[in-house]
Amino acid sequence: MGGAGSLSATLSARNLKLWTDYSGSDPETGYGGDVRSDFQSQPPPTYFTLRVNLGF
């Protein structure tokens, strides 16, 4: 009694790199008609998530 029966870990990451040749901060923001504007817009942050599952 008291021992773990299973353990798993998952590491994921999002928004690691801009995969286009777009020179602005984020190619998916700032559409206003036919003109694209990055004024006062922030790109999505890069973040990592670690999930640990422990089964008893």
C-alpha distance (Angstrom), angle and dihedral (degrees) to the residues before:
residue distance angle dihedral
M1 . . .
G2 3.82 . .
G3 3.81 98.0 .
A4 3.78 124.4 121.0
G5 3.79 116.5 -110.4
S6 3.80 97.5 -161.7
L7 3.78 140.6 6.3
S8 3.79 130.0 -169.2
A9 3.79 134.4 168.8
T10 3.79 130.7 -163.5
L11 3.80 126.1 -168.0
S12 3.80 119.0 -166.5
A13 3.80 134.6 174.4
R14 3.80 133.2 -163.8
N15 3.80 134.6 -162.4
L16 3.79 95.3 12.4
K17 3.80 98.2 154.3
L18 3.79 141.8 3.5
W19 3.81 101.8 -115.2
T20 3.82 97.0 -163.9
D21 3.79 133.4 70.7
Y22 3.81 90.9 -113.8
S23 3.81 109.2 135.8
G24 3.83 97.9 -154.3
S25 3.77 128.8 85.4
D26 3.83 97.9 -96.9
P27 3.82 127.4 2.8
E28 3.83 92.0 -154.0
T29 3.83 97.5 60.8
G30 3.75 135.9 76.0
Y31 3.79 105.5 31.0
G32 3.80 112.0 164.8
G33 3.79 108.1 163.7
D34 3.80 110.2 -59.0
V35 3.81 94.7 -22.1
R36 3.79 121.1 88.1
S37 3.80 115.6 -151.9
D38 3.81 129.2 -175.1
F39 3.80 94.5 -176.9
Q40 3.81 109.9 143.3
S41 3.78 93.4 -10.9
Q42 3.78 124.9 131.4
P43 3.80 124.4 -146.3
P44 3.79 117.0 -122.5
P45 3.81 110.7 -86.8
T46 3.78 124.0 -109.4
Y47 3.77 110.0 -119.8
F48 3.77 140.7 171.3
T49 3.79 128.1 -146.4
L50 3.80 126.2 -160.7
R51 3.79 117.6 -166.8
V52 3.79 122.6 -172.2
N53 3.81 121.6 -169.8
L54 3.77 119.2 -165.4
G55 3.79 119.9 -174.5
F56 3.79 125.2 -164.3
